[in-house]
Amino acid sequence: MREIARIVKPGGKVAIFDGDYATLTFGSTDPATAKATDEMIIDALITNPRAMREMPRLLREVGLVLTASFANVVADIGKADFFAPGVQSLVKLLPKSGAMSEAAAQALVDAIMTQSDKGTYFAATNFYSFVATRPLAS
């Protein structure tokens, strides 16, 4: 953030967009299993799943002024669309992270994609955009 603030010219704007991956969730027939799976995926793959929640404070700390923000929820309901490539990547990413074996990761992905095939799939996460301005020199 300091480098962004340093290189933006006075009066210039910066835009930051990313997911609040702590909100990443997949549906399941068992809520406890769904919660554990969500947490395992987030812990295994996301360094700071709540980073976007810190953005208003971080912008201010480096001298930028928040001028706009936008919130979006992306959800696939019934069939995997937006999240389908990410789900498929779990087959390789979860074993590489040490979260589970290749066989277990494949079984998880197969179960998720079966939900999609049956029209019972659900996945969602929040995304945020922030626009900030570097004040003109006083």
C-alpha positions as CSV (number, residue, x, y, z in Angstrom):
1,M,0.0,0.0,0.0
2,R,2.9,2.4,0.8
3,E,4.3,1.8,-2.7
4,I,0.9,2.5,-4.3
5,A,0.5,5.7,-2.4
6,R,4.1,6.7,-3.2
7,I,3.7,6.3,-7.0
8,V,0.2,7.7,-7.6
9,K,0.5,11.4,-8.5
10,P,-1.3,14.0,-6.4
11,G,-4.9,14.0,-7.4
12,G,-4.5,10.6,-8.9
13,K,-6.8,7.7,-8.2
14,V,-6.1,4.0,-7.4
15,A,-8.6,1.2,-7.7
16,I,-8.3,-2.0,-5.7
17,F,-10.5,-5.1,-6.3
18,D,-10.4,-8.5,-4.7
19,G,-12.5,-11.1,-2.9
20,D,-13.3,-11.3,0.8
21,Y,-12.4,-15.0,0.7
22,A,-13.4,-15.5,4.3
23,T,-17.0,-15.5,2.9
24,L,-16.2,-18.3,0.4
25,T,-18.8,-21.0,0.9
26,F,-20.1,-24.1,-0.8
27,G,-23.4,-25.8,-0.1
28,S,-23.7,-29.3,1.2
29,T,-26.4,-31.6,2.6
30,D,-24.7,-31.4,6.0
31,P,-24.0,-27.9,7.4
32,A,-21.2,-29.1,9.7
33,T,-19.4,-30.7,6.8
34,A,-19.9,-27.7,4.6
35,K,-18.5,-25.4,7.3
36,A,-15.4,-27.6,7.8
37,T,-14.9,-27.9,4.0
38,D,-15.1,-24.1,3.6
39,E,-12.7,-23.5,6.4
40,M,-10.3,-26.1,5.1
41,I,-10.2,-24.6,1.6
42,I,-9.8,-21.1,2.9
43,D,-7.0,-22.1,5.4
44,A,-5.2,-24.1,2.7
45,L,-5.3,-21.6,-0.1
46,I,-5.8,-18.0,1.1
47,T,-3.0,-16.1,2.8
48,N,-5.2,-13.4,4.2
49,P,-8.9,-14.1,3.6
50,R,-10.0,-10.9,5.3
51,A,-7.6,-8.5,3.6
52,M,-10.3,-6.5,2.0
53,R,-11.9,-5.7,5.4
54,E,-8.7,-3.9,6.2
55,M,-8.7,-1.7,3.1
56,P,-10.4,1.4,4.5
57,R,-7.9,1.6,7.3
58,L,-4.9,0.7,5.1
59,L,-5.7,3.4,2.6
60,R,-6.0,6.0,5.3
61,E,-2.7,4.9,6.9
62,V,-0.8,5.6,3.7
63,G,-2.5,8.9,3.1
64,L,-5.0,8.0,0.5
65,V,-8.6,9.1,0.7
66,L,-11.4,6.5,0.1
67,T,-13.7,8.1,-2.5
68,A,-15.9,5.1,-3.5
69,S,-16.5,1.5,-2.7
70,F,-18.6,-1.2,-4.3
71,A,-19.7,-4.5,-2.9
72,N,-20.7,-7.5,-5.0
73,V,-21.8,-11.0,-4.2
74,V,-21.0,-13.7,-6.7
75,A,-23.1,-16.8,-6.4
76,D,-23.7,-19.8,-8.5
77,I,-27.0,-21.4,-7.6
78,G,-28.1,-24.7,-9.2
79,K,-25.1,-25.1,-11.6
80,A,-21.4,-24.3,-11.3
81,D,-20.5,-21.5,-13.6
82,F,-18.3,-18.7,-12.2
83,F,-16.7,-21.1,-9.6
84,A,-16.4,-24.1,-11.9
85,P,-12.7,-23.5,-12.8
86,G,-11.8,-22.8,-9.2
87,V,-13.5,-26.0,-8.1
88,Q,-11.6,-28.0,-10.7
89,S,-8.3,-26.5,-9.5
90,L,-8.9,-27.9,-6.0
91,V,-7.8,-31.3,-7.3
92,K,-4.2,-30.0,-7.6
93,L,-4.1,-27.2,-5.1
94,L,-5.4,-28.9,-2.0
95,P,-2.9,-31.8,-2.2
96,K,0.0,-29.3,-2.9
97,S,-1.0,-27.3,0.2
98,G,-1.0,-30.5,2.3
99,A,-4.7,-30.1,3.1
100,M,-5.7,-33.5,1.8
101,S,-4.6,-36.3,-0.5
102,E,-5.1,-36.3,-4.2
103,A,-7.8,-39.0,-3.9
104,A,-9.6,-37.0,-1.2
105,A,-9.4,-33.8,-3.3
106,Q,-10.7,-35.6,-6.3
107,A,-13.6,-37.0,-4.3
108,L,-14.4,-33.5,-3.0
109,V,-14.4,-32.0,-6.5
110,D,-16.5,-34.9,-7.8
111,A,-19.1,-34.4,-5.0
112,I,-19.3,-30.7,-5.7
113,M,-19.6,-31.2,-9.5
114,T,-22.3,-33.9,-8.9
115,Q,-24.3,-31.2,-7.1
116,S,-23.9,-29.0,-10.2
117,D,-25.0,-31.8,-12.5
118,K,-28.1,-32.4,-10.3
119,G,-29.0,-28.7,-10.0
120,T,-28.4,-28.6,-6.3
121,Y,-25.1,-26.7,-6.3
122,F,-24.4,-23.5,-4.3
123,A,-21.3,-21.4,-4.0
124,A,-20.8,-17.8,-3.2
125,T,-18.3,-15.2,-2.0
126,N,-18.2,-11.4,-1.6
127,F,-16.0,-9.1,-3.7
128,Y,-15.1,-5.5,-3.0
129,S,-13.8,-2.6,-5.0
130,F,-12.3,0.5,-3.5
131,V,-11.4,3.7,-5.2
132,A,-9.0,6.1,-3.4
133,T,-7.4,9.4,-4.3
134,R,-4.1,10.9,-3.3
135,P,-4.8,14.4,-2.1
136,L,-3.4,17.4,-3.8
137,A,-0.4,18.8,-2.0
138,S,-1.5,21.4,0.5
